[in-house]
Amino acid sequence: MFQSPLSASICKRAIDQKLVEVKIHNIRDYTHNKHHTVDDYPYGGGAGMVLKPEPIFEAVEAIGADISHQQEIDGRTVILLTPQGRPFSQQIALELSRYSHLILICGHYEGVDERVREHLVTDEVSIGDYVLSGGELAAMVLLDAVVRLVPGVLGSAASPIDDSHATGLLEYPQYTRPPVYREWAVPEVLLSGNHAQIAKWHHEQAIARTRERRPELLEKANLNLREK
């Protein structure tokens, strides 16, 4: 599942340039029976299957053995992708981009044995209030959002600064050539060459767009009196 997104666009370039390294591990490789069993029925009954603790613990411990002692104890590095986790955001992506190593555990079936949560995982993340077939897609979303924030990955260091949610606001409208298309013209201020006026327009448009589409975000935005 991971091969295609890691072989295209920004993630591929980041890997090719050795700015990031992504390793994919199959927890079936850490089982000890001929069927490579990673799940079992839940104690107490209930529908579905639960991921067993042994292969997850052994996989993470084997990965951790390749990481230096300092990196191994360096804060939140073991993340479980689960609908019960804290809602993922641009701020969390920025937080995670500062770590040298992240270990992502993809939840599956009805979830994981609770002992994984209690004694192995240091963080739990959800990409939204809905349920997927597994945590693989969620891990790809987190991976993409974090990788683009690693210094050197994007062509310009300023590229992520004005992204939607980076400052608590949605991004302002964007235009490119031609200046007039089907009688729809690009706003004159963007063609003026006046960088101060353009920056002012960008910021005002970001506030206006956020108010129109996501007004709840303005409650947390850091706005001065004039902006309010």
C-alpha positions in Angstrom: 0.0 0.0 0.0 2.9 2.4 0.7 4.9 1.9 -2.5 2.9 4.2 -4.8 2.7 7.4 -2.6 6.4 7.0 -1.6 7.3 6.7 -5.3 5.9 10.0 -6.4 6.0 13.8 -5.9 7.5 15.4 -2.8 7.9 12.2 -0.8 9.9 10.6 -3.6 12.2 13.6 -4.0 12.8 13.9 -0.2 13.8 10.2 -0.1 16.0 10.4 -3.3 17.7 13.5 -1.8 18.3 11.5 1.5 16.4 14.2 3.5 14.2 11.6 4.9 14.3 7.8 5.1 11.2 5.6 5.3 11.3 2.0 6.3 8.2 -0.3 6.1 8.0 -3.2 8.4 5.5 -6.1 8.3 4.5 -7.3 11.8 4.0 -10.8 10.5 7.8 -11.0 10.3 7.8 -10.9 14.1 5.5 -13.8 14.7 6.6 -17.3 15.9 4.1 -19.7 14.3 3.9 -21.1 10.8 0.7 -19.2 10.1 2.3 -15.8 11.1 -0.8 -15.0 13.2 -1.0 -11.3 14.2 -4.6 -11.2 15.4 -7.0 -13.1 17.7 -10.5 -13.0 19.1 -11.2 -10.5 21.8 -11.5 -11.6 25.4 -15.0 -11.0 26.7 -16.6 -11.5 23.2 -17.5 -9.0 20.6 -17.3 -8.7 16.8 -14.1 -8.6 14.9 -10.4 -9.4 15.7 -7.8 -7.7 17.8 -4.1 -7.2 16.9 -2.0 -9.3 19.3 0.6 -7.5 21.5 3.6 -9.8 20.8 4.4 -9.0 17.2 3.9 -5.3 17.7 6.1 -5.1 20.8 8.8 -7.2 19.1 8.7 -5.2 15.9 9.0 -1.8 17.7 11.8 -3.2 20.0 13.7 -4.4 17.0 13.4 -1.1 15.2 14.4 0.7 18.4 17.5 -1.3 18.7 18.7 0.4 15.5 18.2 3.9 17.0 20.8 5.4 19.3 20.0 5.7 23.0 19.4 9.4 22.9 17.0 9.1 20.0 15.3 6.2 21.6 14.3 8.3 24.7 13.7 11.5 22.7 10.0 12.1 23.5 7.1 10.9 21.5 8.4 8.6 18.8 6.0 5.7 18.8 2.6 6.7 17.3 -0.5 4.6 17.0 -2.9 5.6 14.2 -6.3 5.1 15.6 -9.8 6.7 15.5 -9.4 7.2 19.3 -6.2 9.4 18.9 -5.9 13.2 19.2 -7.1 14.9 16.0 -4.3 15.4 13.5 -3.5 19.0 12.6 -0.9 21.2 10.9 0.4 22.1 14.4 0.9 18.4 15.2 2.6 17.8 11.9 5.1 20.7 12.7 5.7 19.2 16.2 6.4 15.7 14.7 8.7 17.1 12.0 11.2 18.1 14.7 11.9 14.5 15.7 14.7 12.6 14.2 12.8 9.3 14.3 9.1 8.4 14.2 7.7 4.9 14.5 4.2 4.6 13.2 2.0 1.7 14.1 -1.0 1.1 11.8 -4.0 0.0 13.7 -6.3 -2.6 12.1 -9.4 -4.8 12.6 -11.1 -3.9 15.9 -7.9 -2.3 17.2 -4.9 -3.4 19.1 -4.4 -5.1 22.5 -4.7 -2.5 25.2 -1.3 -3.3 26.5 0.2 -1.8 23.4 -1.5 1.5 24.2 -0.5 1.3 27.9 3.1 0.2 27.7 4.5 0.8 24.2 2.8 3.7 22.4 3.7 7.3 23.3 1.2 9.1 21.2 -2.1 8.3 19.4 -3.3 10.2 16.3 -6.5 10.2 14.3 -6.9 11.9 10.9 -10.7 12.4 11.3 -13.9 11.3 12.9 -14.5 8.3 10.7 -13.3 4.7 10.5 -11.0 3.3 7.9 -10.2 -0.3 7.2 -6.8 0.2 8.7 -4.2 2.7 9.8 -2.1 2.5 6.6 -3.9 5.4 4.8 -3.8 7.5 8.0 0.0 6.8 8.3 0.4 8.0 4.7 -1.5 11.2 5.5 0.7 11.9 8.5 3.8 11.0 6.6 3.1 13.3 3.8 2.2 16.2 6.1 5.3 15.8 8.2 7.8 15.2 5.3 7.0 18.4 3.6 7.9 20.3 6.7 11.4 18.9 7.0 13.9 21.6 6.1 15.1 21.3 2.5 12.2 19.2 1.3 10.2 21.9 -0.4 11.8 24.2 -3.0 11.4 27.3 -0.8 11.6 27.5 3.0 8.6 30.0 2.7 6.4 27.5 0.9 4.7 26.0 4.0 4.4 29.3 5.9 1.2 30.5 4.3 -0.4 27.0 3.8 -4.0 26.6 5.1 -3.9 26.0 8.9 -0.2 26.9 9.2 -1.2 30.2 10.9 -4.6 29.2 12.1 -6.2 30.6 8.9 -7.1 29.2 5.5 -4.9 30.2 2.7 -5.6 33.2 0.6 -6.8 32.8 -3.1 -4.1 32.1 -5.7 -3.9 33.2 -9.3 -1.5 32.7 -12.2 -1.3 33.6 -15.9 -3.2 34.6 -18.0 -4.3 37.9 -16.2 -7.7 37.7 -17.9 -9.5 34.4 -18.7 -13.0 34.3 -20.0 -13.5 37.9 -18.9 -12.5 36.9 -15.3 -9.6 39.1 -14.3 -6.9 38.7 -11.7 -7.3 41.2 -8.8 -5.4 44.4 -9.8 -3.4 44.5 -6.6 -1.6 41.3 -7.5 -0.4 42.9 -10.7 0.7 46.1 -9.1 4.2 45.1 -8.0 3.5 46.8 -4.6 4.6 44.0 -2.2 3.3 45.7 0.9 -0.2 46.0 -0.6 -0.1 42.5 -1.9 0.9 41.1 1.5 -1.9 43.2 3.1 -4.4 41.8 0.5 -3.2 38.2 1.1 -3.7 38.5 4.8 -7.2 40.2 4.5 -8.3 37.5 2.1 -7.1 34.7 4.4 -9.2 36.2 7.2 -12.2 36.6 4.9 -12.0 33.1 3.5 -11.6 31.6 7.0 -14.7 33.6 8.2 -16.7 32.4 5.2 -15.7 28.7 5.2 -14.4 27.8 8.7 -15.5 30.5 11.1 -14.7 28.4 14.1 -11.0 28.7 13.3 -11.2 32.4 13.9 -11.9 31.8 17.6 -8.3 30.4 18.0 -6.6 32.7 15.5 -4.1 35.2 16.8 -5.7 38.4 15.3 -5.0 42.0 16.3 -7.8 44.5 16.9 -7.8 45.8 13.3 -8.0 42.3 11.9 -10.8 41.4 14.2 
